[in-house]
Amino acid sequence: MDWFTHILAAVGLGIALRARRPVILAAAFGAMAPDLDALFAPLTIWFPNLWFVDHRTFSHSLILGLPWAYAVTWVIQRPAVLAVWRRLFRVDIALPMGRAVLAPMFAGVVLHIAMDAMTLQGPALLSPLSAERLQLNWFYYIDLVPLAVSTPAIALALWRLGTPRQRRAIVAALVVAVLATGAWRGVELASVRAAAPGSEAVPTWNPRDWWTWRIVGNGTVEVSFEVAGRGAVFRSYIPLLSVHGAGSPDPAAARARAEGTMDYTAFAMNAYAIALNATLEPSGAWQLGYFDPVRRAQAMYTGSENVFSPEDVVLTVAPDGSVTAAWP
């Protein structure tokens, strides 16, 4: 879900419940703050193993979401920040900070989390204790119809354009746009699942186009690009495990070492499925190249495979059990 839709959904819910202005504002801050984890994006580029500061982790957590939202709001409420805000926008966001804001702010955080859970790569609800994401794969990251409504709606709100009734009407239109998009995607998803029973479905920006994947015989992943009403227009088969080295070695012990690292966790939490190219080097070290077969198939279909490394992360397990990581 886009940032504006998160904020306006909290505002719309508050209006529908006839909540007081401070309550609505606190909920809006709660719904706004989680996506400011984007501030840490440069850190995850330089240190990709720091999975707990990845997008939709700590700030989208039931454990840390509220403290993060409160801290962000506290910073925004500093007089210097509010002074800059008032120079730029007409809407007043001043909010008395105290215990009274905690409950509506947490409600805003939970609303944000619930909406993101319906998309790809949903929130890690128990971060930093767990990297497991809750993802229903119903919506794409950002859907165009809600974004087309939320963008002018946020502009009207920030500069207080139009009448209060008109601003409420466009918020209501946004709710309708989200529900209509969800219903459309639901119909198309049912069609795709009927055409590919037993497969996991991955949405795209177009509600009619879906990627599906399933594990078939002989340890192979079948990845298909399905168009509702037309069936599969592309299909690829990728082995889950390829082992190379003299004597048909078993990489189980090396995998156990590698898959207990933060690097593996950071890779796995963002993968649809996991495949492995394992090579036993003459030195006795295992080179374990993990990749997502679904993303590999997507790259093959779009013709962009040449810009992707064959592996997403390579973990080398030395004979003494030490593990080093390389992110190609």
N, C-alpha and C positions, 0 to 999 in steps of 0.2 A: 504494500500500500504506500502511496506517496505521502510525503510529510504533511501537506496541506489537508489531505483527507483525514489523517489521524487527528489533527487539531480540531477541525470542524466537526468531526464525529463526536468528540467530547463536548464541544459547545452545543451541538444539536441535542445531545442527550440531556444536557443540563437544562436547556430551554424546555424540552418536552416534559421534564420532571418539575418545572417551575422552580428551579433552584435559585438561590440568591446569587448576585453577581460574584462575590468572592469565592463561592463554591464552584461556579462555572469557570472562573479564571484559574483556580487551583487545579481543576481537572484538565483544563487546556494545557497548563504547564506540564502536568504529569504525562499527557499524551504527546507533547512536543519533545520532551527531554531525551527519550531513549535513542532517537536517531542522531543525536549529537555525538554518539560514539564514533561517528565519521571523523571526528577530530583525531582519532588514534590510527586512522588509515595509514599514514606514513610510517608509523611504528611497526605495523604488521607487514608492511612491504620490506622493511629492513630486517625484521625479526619474525618471519612467518610462523615460527613455532609458538609464539605467544597467543595461543588460541583464545584465551580468556579475555583478550581485548579486541577480538575480531568483531565484525558487525553482528549485531543481534546476540551478543553474549551477556556480559555483565550488566549492561544498561537495560537489557530486556529480560532480566532475571527477577524471579519472585523474591530473591534474597537481597539483591543489590539495586534493583530498579528504583525503589522509593528513595533510598539514600542518594543515589545519583540524581534523581529528579529534584530532590530538595536542594542539593548542592548547586545544581544548575540554576534553579530559581533564585536561590540566595544571591548568586553572582549577578544575575540580571536585575535584581532589586536594589543593587548598590546605586546611590544617588548619581554617580557619574554615568553609569550605564543608562539609567532612566532618562537622564538629561539628553543623551544622544538619541535615544529612542523618540523622545518627544519632538526633537527637531525633524525627524524623518517621517513619523506617522502620527495620525490623529487619535487613534484608539489608546485609551489609558490602560496600562497593564500593571499599575502599582498594586501590590498585594501585601497586606500585613503578614509577616512571617511569624508563625507560631504553631501550636499543636492543632489549632482548628483547621489548618490547611492539609494536614497529613492524610485524613481519610479521603477527601475528594481527589487529592493528588495521586494517591495510590490507586483510586478507581480509574483515573486517567491512564496510569501506567498499565494496569490490567487490561483496559480496553485496547490500548496499543498492542500489547502482547497477543491478545485474542485475535485481533485483525491480522497481525503478521503471521500467526500460526496457520492461517488459511492459505498462505503463499508458499513459494519456493524457499528453501533454506530458512525455515522458521526460527523462532527464538530458542535459545538454550535456557530452559526455565530454571534450572538449578545451578547455573554458572555462579561461582567458579568451582563448584563441587562436581559438576558433571558437564561434559561437552555435548551430550545428546540433545539434538534439536527436535522440537515438536513442529512438524510440517505436514499439513494436510494436502498440499499441492493442488489447491483448488484455483487460486488466482495466480497470475504472474507477479513478478516483483512490483511492477507498476502497470495498472490497466489504464488505457488511454481515455475511456469514457469518463470514469471518475476524475481523472486528472484534468480533463477539459472543463469540468464543472468546478472543481475545487480551486483551480488557479484564479479565475475571475472572482470567485467567492471570497478568497482570502484578500484579494485586492480591495474589494468593496468593504471588507471588515477593517483592514488596516487604515484606510483613509476615510472611513465612515461615509462612503458614497451611497447615495440613495436613501430611502427611508428605512427605519427599523423593520417594517413589515416586508419590504423588498429583500433585505438582507436575510431575514428568517426564511423567506420563500426559497432563496437560492441554496440555503443550507438544507432545506427539505428536498430540493431537487437533487442535491448531492446524495442524500440517503437513498432516494429512488434510483439514482444512477448506479450506486454500489449494489443495491439489491437486484436490479435488472441485469447487471453484468454477472453477478453470481448465479442468477437463474439461467442465463444464457450459457454460461460455462457448465452448469450442472447438466443441462440437456445434452450438450456436446460431449461431456465426459461420459455420460451414460452410453452414448452411441459408440465412443471409442472403446469402452470397457466391454461392450457387447461384441465388438469386432476383434478384441484381443483379450479374451478371458484369461484371468490369472496373472496378468501383467500389471506392473506398477506404471502409473501415468504421470507424466511431467508436463505441465502447461508451458505454452509459449505466449508471446504477446498477442497472438491471434487466437481468440477462443475456439476457433475451428481446428486448430493445428495442435497436435499433442505428440510428444515422444513417449514411447512405452518401452519397458524392458522387463525381461524375465530370465531366470536361469533355466536352461534346457539341459538335455542329456549331455554326458561327457564333459561336464564342467565348463560349459560355454554359456555366455550371455548373449541373448538375442535382443538387439536394440532396433526399434522400428520408428519411423516417422509416420504417424497416422493423421489423416485428414477426415474429419467426421463426414460420413456419407460416401467416402471414397475408399476407405481402408488404407493399407500401408502403401506409401509411395516410395519408401526407401527401407531397406533392411540390411543389417550387418550382424555378423556372428564373431564374437571376440572371446578367446579363451580366458578363463579366470586365472589360470596358473600356467606359466611356461617356465620350465626348469632347464638350465643349461650347465654342463660340466661333465667331466669324466666319471663314469661309473653310476649314472643315474642317482645322484645324491638327493638326500631328503633335507629340505631347508627348514623343517619344523622348529628345531631348536633356535636357529637364527631368527626366524620370524617371531618367536616368542620374545626374544630380546628386543627386536626392532619395534614390535607393536606395543611395547610398554613405554615408548618414549613420547615426549611432548610433540615432537615433529610428526609422528604418525597420527597422534590425536588431532593435531591441527589439520592434517590432510583429510582424515576420515570424516570429520564432522561436516565437511563441505562436499563430500562425495555422494553421489546417488548409489553407485555400486563400486566395488573395489576389485581390481585385477592386479596381478603381480608377474613381473618378469624377474626370475631369480637366476643368478649366475654364480657358480662357485669358481673363484679365481685360483690360479696355480698356487698362490700364497696361502690358500686356505680360508681367505676372507670371502664372505657372501656379499654380493652386490644385489640388493633388493630394490627393484624399481617399481613403485606402486603408481597406478594410474586409475582414472575413472573411465570405464568402458563406455558409459553413456556420453560423456563429454567427448571422448575419442570419436564416437560415431557421429556426433553433432558436427565436429570439425571436418570429418570426411565428407559429410553431406554438403556442407557449405563451401567446401574447397579450401578451407583455411588450415587444414591439417599441417601444412608445412610450417606454420608459425607456432605450432605447439611442440613442446618436447615430447618424445615418446613416453616419458614418465613425468608425473607431477612432483614426486619426491623420491630421491634415491637414498636409501639407508644402507650403509656399509657396516657389516658386522665382522669385526676382526676375530682371529682365532682366540684371543683372550677374552672375548665377549664385549669389548667396548664397541660403541655405536657412534658413527659420524653421519651427518646428514648433509645432503646437497639438494637445493631447490633449483632445478634448471630454469 
